[in-house]
Amino acid sequence: MSCGHKTAPSGKRIILTKNILIVGGTSGVGLELARHYTSDGHNVCITGRKIPTLHGVAYQELAIGQDPARLATDIDRVLERFENVNTLVYAAGFLQRGHIDALSDDDLGAMVNVGLLAPMMLIQRLKARSVNPLKIMLVTSSSQYTPRELEPAYCATKSAMGMLGASLVRDQGLGKVLVVAPSGIRTPFWKDSEENTETMLDPSWVSDKIVELSSGSFKYKFAKILRDPARVEVVECLNNDLARI
């Protein structure tokens, strides 16, 4: 798959301008990725619940709640206003804690919609609209592979999103798929929690690592971004024939 640039005869890198949609891009890693891609000259649209402070990007409000019908309508609106998407970055998520019996039906519905239904709906629609194979970047969490007592729904949806990426890569109508599972990151995600964020990862550093992981030739890549010490572990990388690289 193309790594997003060409080299001129002079040896200089030529950036191919892309339309990049970042869901969950108004803060944290999503915002840092938007900052990077905008500075590289790409057309970036970010979605979320609040207008971002970043200049040079398009913004569409997308508040993902527990109503699937409303979610479908809102996604259609976003895609009608930001067309010809080449790359989807899905970085949306929210903190939800409690034993399963302490979570309401609305709590569970919202988590499933944010963690799984929304990315599936987006990819479903974008594949049908895309002229060229869609590049997909799914930002999950260490909860994708680490069971946690007070995060049953969160862990389940993050794990499911990882499997979504691993399954989509087998669709030859889609482009390269990157699944990245970062450990805790110092972002507003942890606001009002009692979590100690001192050893958490810097969102700018995580963004840089995600950009590095997304470059080069591959069809599928799954990587963990770990902390204390901060490091990257590529778990699996496959080529277009789904053979290990």
N, C-alpha and C positions, 0 to 999 in steps of 0.2 A: 504494500500500500504506500501511497505517497506520504512523505514525511512533512509536507507543507511548505517546501521551498525548493528552488532550483539554484544552480550555480552558474553564473555568467562566465564567459571565456576569461574574464579578468580574474576569476577566482572569488569574486564577491558574491555573497548570498543574496538572492532575490526573493523577497517575501511575496507569496501568492495571497492576495487579499481574500479573506473568507468571511462569511457571515456566521457568527458564533452566538448561539443562544445559551445563556447560563442561567439555569433555574436555581434559585437560592443564592443570588449573586449580590445581594444588597449589604452583606457583611461577611466577615470571616474569610475563609479560603475562596469562596465564590467571588467576592469583591476583589481579592488580590489577583485572581486569575483574570478578571475583567480588566484590571489595571494593566497587567502584562500584555494581554492581547490587544488592547487599545493602543498602547505605546508601540506595538509592533505594526500598527496600521490596519488592523482588522476592523470590520464592522461588528460591534458587540451590542447585544440586547440582553439586559439582565432583568430578572423577575424577582418579586418578593412582595413584602407587605408595606415597605416604606421607600420613599424616593431616596436614591443613593446620593452621596456627596461627590461621587466621581463624575468629572466632566468628560464629554466626548462619547458617552454611551447612550443608547436608547433604553428606555425603561417601560416595562409593562407590569401593572399590578397583577399579582397572582397569589391570592390567599387560599391555600389548599386546606379545606375543612373536611367535614365528614360526609358531605353530600356529593355522591358521584355524578349526578346529573349536572349540578352546578359546576363541578370540576371540569367536565367535558365541555361545557359552554365556554368557560373561561379559557381553557386551553385553545379552543378553536379561535377565540378572539385574539389571543396572543399571536398565533401562527398566521392569522390574516393580516396582522399589522407588521409582522417581521417575517418577510418571505425569503425563500431560497436559502434555507439554513444548511450550511455545510457540516457544522459540528454542534453537537448537543453536549453540554456539560451539565450534569445533574448533581447539585451539591446541597439540595434542600434537606432539612431535618430539624427536629426540635427535641428537647429533653423531656422524657416522660418516665417517671419512676413510680413503682408501686407493685405489690403483689397482684396477680391476675384478677383476684376477686375484688380488689380495690379500684379497678379501672372500669369506667362506665362504658356503655355501648358506644357513645359518642367518642370517648377517648380512643377506643380500639379502632373505630372507623376512621378517625382522623389519622392515626398512625399508619394504618394500611394504605390510606390514600396518599399520604406524603411519601411513605417509604417504598411503595410498590405500584399502586394504580396509576399515579401521575406519570412516572417515567415510562410505564408501558403504554399509556395513551399517547404520550408525546412521540415515542419511537414509532408506534403504529401509524400515526398521522404523518410524521416526517418522512418515513420510508415511502409512503404512497405519493408524497409531493416531490421527492428529491429526484433530480436528473442524474446526479452522481451518487455513488454509495455514501451513505451518512456515516460520519465518524462519531463514535459514542464514547463519552468519558463519564463513568459513574463513580462518584465519591461516596464511599460507604463509611465504615468505622471499624475499629477493632472489635466492636460488638458483632460484626459479621461472623467472627470465628471464636469469640469468647462468650460463653454463656454467663449471664448475670442475673441473680435472683430477683432484683427489683427492676429489671428491664426486659420482661418477657416479650412484650410486643415489639419493642425497639430492636432487640436482638433478632427476633424472627423476621422482621421486615428487612433489616440490613443483610441478613444471610440470604434471604430470598432475592434481594437486588443483586447480590454477587452471583447467584445462580442464573438470574436473568441475563447478565452479561455473558456468562460462560455459554449459555444456550444461544443467544443472539449471534455469537461469532460464527456459528455453524450455518447461518443464513448468508448465502453468497450474494444476496442483494444488498447487504449492509457492508460498510467499510470496517476499518479497524476498531476494536473495542478495548478500552482500558478500564480496568476496575482497580481502584485505589482504596485501601483501607487504612486511614490514618488513626493513630492513637489520639488521646486527648489533645485538643488545640486550644490555645488561649483566645477565645472568642466570646461574644455575647451569649452564645449557646448556654454557658454555665451561669448566667446571671441569676441571682436569687437562689442558687444552690449552695451547698456547703462544701463543694469540691475545692481541693487545694490545686490551684492552677500554676503554681510556681515552676513545676517541672514539665509543664505541658509545652507542646510544640508551638513555635512562632508561625502564625498563618502565612506570612510572607515567604518563609523558608519552605513550608509545605507546598505552597503554590509553585515555587521554583522547581521543586522536586517533581511535582505532577507534570509540569511543562517538559522537563527532561524525560520523564518516563513516556510521555505521549509522542516523542519524536522518534525518528528512525523507522525502519521497515519491520512490521510485524502485523499479524492479524488479530491476535489476542494477547493481552498482558494482564497479569494479576500481581499486584505488589502491596506489601505492607509498609507503612511509614511508621516507624517505631520511635519511642522516646526513652530518655534516660539510660543510655545516650541516644541522641537523635541519629537515626540511620534509616536506610532504605533496604528492604529485602524483596527482591523479585522472586516470587513463588513459582510463576509459570509464564512462559513466553512462547507463543506458537506462530508459525508462518502461515502463508495462505493455504498450505496443504494440511494445516493443523498438526504439523510436526514440530517438536520442540526445537527451539533455537538455542 
